[in-house]
């Protein structure tokens, strides 16, 4: 398994992080976000980055990660792990990407967008 170090840190103003990860479904490897107690909800969708309908090509796996509200005025630091894995295999994790997200209350409307991974 390939692990990325050092961990990336993302500063997020708001409660939702949008992640776009490229994957090739024909390989069986898919991206997943490992949930933890700070994550309220994870929504997923797939999009085709090209206009062509080709089989075996690369697609984008998009995640919207909604974080729990933090009590008090302090920023919330959350450690997430993105994994590229074959879900049916016991040791099927090919790549792990640790990400620290610092969630602050929004002062103006903004979104955090991060692209992770490539075709395998």
Secondary structure, 3 states (H helix, E strand, C coil): CEEEEEEEEEEEECCEEEEEEEECHHHCCEEEEECCCCEEEEEEEEECCCCCCCCCCCEEEEEEEEECCCCCCCCEEEEEEEEEECCCCCCCEEEEEEEEEEEECCCCCCCEEEEECCCC
